Amino acid sequence: MSKTKRFFKEVFSWLLYMAIWVAVLFTFYHFVAQPFSVDGSSMEHSLEDGEKVWMWKLSDIERFDVVIFPQPNPLPNQKPKLYVKRVIGVPGDKIAYKDDQLLINGQAVDEFYLNEKAQEYKNAFGGLFTEDFDMYTFTGEEVVPEGKFFVMGDNRQNSVDGRSFGLIDSDSVLGKATFIYWPLKNFGKIPDYDLNSNGDAIVEE
C-alpha cells in the first residue's frame, strides 16, 4: 500500500472513530443525561445559584424529586427558561399548607430539607416560611390529576412555582436533578426523599 493510500485510510479511520463518538455523546445527552446549571435562588439551600448538576432523563419521577422542565406559559416570542423545582404533589395527592406545615391528603409531614433556609428566613423576617394555602386555590383541582405534578421551590419566599402557574404536565419534565458536579466543594448526590409506609413522615432513601 502506498504512503498516500495509507494516509487517507488512517484519516478515514480517525474521522469514522470521531463520528461514532459524536453519535454516542449526542445520544447520551439527548436521551440519557445532560448537564444543567442552576440559575437563581428558588431552590436554596438544596441547590445554589450557579451550581452545575447532572439531569438524568430516564428516571420515573416521584414525590419530592427535584425536576427540570421548561417555563410554563412563556411570553410570546420569549424562549422558555428551564425551571428547577421539587415535586410536592403527584397524581392522587391533595396538597395544602397550614401553619408552615405540609399536608398531603390531610396528613401533616415535616419538610426537613427546608430547615436551613426556613430558619434563616424566620431569623431575618419572622412569620411563615410557606404561607397557608390549599392546592385548589392555585390549580382549580382538589387533587393532582393523572399526568400532572404540583411543584414548588425550596426557597418558598422567592420561587415562581405551582402557586403561580398551577400544575405542570408530567410529560413536560425533562429529567431529574441527581448529582452536583460543580463546585467541587458541593460534589455529591442530591438526596432522594419519600413518604414512609404510614404516609406521615418524609424519609431520606
C-alpha positions in Angstrom: 0.0 0.0 0.0 1.3 3.4 -0.9 2.0 6.1 1.6 -0.8 8.2 0.2 -3.4 5.4 0.4 -2.2 4.6 4.0 -2.5 8.2 4.9 -6.1 8.5 3.6 -7.0 5.2 5.3 -5.8 6.5 8.6 -7.6 9.8 8.1 -10.8 7.9 7.3 -10.5 5.7 10.3 -9.9 8.7 12.5 -12.9 10.5 11.1 -15.1 7.4 11.5 -13.9 7.0 15.1 -14.8 10.6 15.8 -18.2 10.3 14.2 -19.0 7.3 16.3 -18.1 9.2 19.5 -20.1 12.2 18.4 -23.1 10.0 17.8 -22.6 8.3 21.2 -22.3 11.6 23.0 -25.3 13.0 21.2 -27.4 10.0 22.1 -26.3 10.2 25.7 -27.1 13.9 26.1 -30.4 13.7 24.2 -31.8 10.5 25.8 -29.9 9.7 29.0 -28.4 12.6 30.8 -27.1 16.1 30.4 -25.6 18.9 32.5 -27.8 21.7 33.8 -26.7 25.0 35.5 -28.9 26.3 38.4 -30.0 29.9 37.7 -31.5 31.7 40.6 -32.2 31.2 44.3 -35.5 29.4 44.2 -34.1 26.1 45.4 -31.8 27.5 48.2 -30.3 25.8 50.1 -30.9 22.4 48.5 -29.4 23.8 45.2 -27.5 27.1 45.0 -27.3 29.6 42.2 -24.6 28.7 39.8 -24.3 25.0 40.8 -24.0 22.6 38.0 -25.9 19.3 38.2 -26.5 16.2 36.1 -30.0 15.8 34.9 -31.0 12.2 34.5 -33.6 11.7 31.8 -34.6 8.0 32.4 -35.9 8.4 35.9 -39.5 7.6 36.9 -40.4 10.9 38.6 -41.7 10.5 42.2 -42.8 12.8 45.0 -40.1 15.1 46.3 -37.8 14.6 43.3 -36.1 17.7 42.1 -37.1 18.1 38.4 -36.2 20.3 35.5 -38.8 21.5 33.0 -39.5 24.3 30.6 -41.0 27.5 31.9 -44.9 27.2 31.7 -46.7 29.8 29.7 -43.8 31.9 28.5 -44.5 35.3 27.0 -45.0 35.4 23.2 -41.7 35.4 21.3 -39.9 34.5 24.5 -37.7 31.5 24.6 -38.8 29.4 27.7 -36.4 29.2 30.5 -35.7 26.0 32.3 -37.0 25.8 35.8 -35.8 23.5 38.6 -38.3 22.7 41.4 -39.3 20.0 43.8 -42.3 17.7 43.1 -44.7 18.2 46.1 -47.8 16.6 44.7 -48.2 13.5 42.4 -51.4 12.2 40.9 -54.0 11.5 43.6 -52.4 13.9 46.1 -54.4 16.6 47.8 -51.9 19.3 48.8 -52.3 22.1 51.4 -50.2 24.1 53.8 -51.2 25.3 57.3 -49.1 26.9 60.0 -45.9 26.2 57.9 -46.8 22.5 57.7 -47.2 20.5 54.5 -50.4 18.5 54.4 -50.6 15.6 52.0 -54.0 14.1 51.8 -54.7 15.7 55.2 -51.6 14.2 56.9 -49.1 16.7 58.2 -45.4 15.9 57.3 -42.2 17.7 58.2 -40.2 19.0 55.2 -36.8 18.8 57.0 -35.0 19.6 53.7 -36.3 23.2 54.2 -35.0 23.7 57.7 -31.9 25.7 57.0 -33.5 28.2 54.6 -36.7 28.4 56.7 -34.7 29.2 59.9 -32.7 31.7 58.0 -35.8 33.5 56.8 -37.6 33.4 60.2 -34.5 34.8 61.9 -34.4 37.7 59.4 -38.1 38.4 58.9 -40.3 36.2 61.2 -43.6 34.9 60.1 -44.4 31.9 58.0 -41.9 30.5 55.5 -44.6 28.8 53.5 -47.9 30.8 53.6 -51.2 28.9 54.2 -53.0 27.7 51.0 -54.8 24.8 49.5 -54.0 23.5 46.1 -57.4 24.3 44.7 -56.8 28.0 45.0 -53.9 27.9 42.5 -54.9 25.0 40.3 -58.7 24.6 40.4 -58.2 20.9 41.3 -58.9 19.2 44.6 -56.3 16.5 43.9 -53.5 16.3 41.4 -54.9 14.7 38.2 -53.2 11.9 36.2 -50.4 13.2 34.0 -49.8 16.3 36.3 -47.4 17.3 39.1 -47.6 20.1 41.6 -44.1 21.6 42.1 -42.6 24.2 44.4 -39.2 25.7 45.0 -37.5 25.1 48.4 -37.0 28.8 48.9 -40.7 29.4 49.4 -40.4 33.2 49.7 -38.6 33.6 46.4 -39.9 31.0 44.0 -42.1 31.2 40.9 -43.8 27.7 41.1 -47.1 25.9 41.2 -48.5 28.8 43.3 -48.1 31.0 40.2 -48.5 28.7 37.2 -50.6 25.8 38.6 -49.9 22.2 37.7 -47.3 21.1 35.2 -47.7 18.2 32.7 -45.6 15.2 33.7 -44.6 14.8 30.0 -43.0 18.3 30.2 -40.4 17.2 32.7 -37.0 16.9 31.0 -35.4 15.0 33.8 -34.4 14.7 37.5 -31.5 16.5 39.0 -29.4 13.8 40.5 -25.9 14.9 41.1 -24.0 18.1 41.8 -20.6 18.1 40.0 -19.6 21.8 40.5 -18.4 23.5 42.6 -16.3 20.6 43.8 -16.9 21.5 47.5 -20.6 20.5 46.9 -19.8 17.5 44.8 -22.2 14.7 45.5 -25.5 13.0 45.0 -28.7 15.0 45.5 -30.7 13.3 48.3 -33.8 11.3 47.4 -36.9 11.5 49.7 -40.2 9.7 50.0 -43.0 9.2 52.4 -42.7 6.4 55.0 -45.1 3.4 54.8 -47.6 5.2 57.1 -47.6 8.3 55.0 -46.9 10.6 58.0 -43.2 11.4 57.6 -40.7 12.2 54.9 -37.6 9.9 55.0 -34.4 10.0 53.0 -33.9 7.0 50.8 
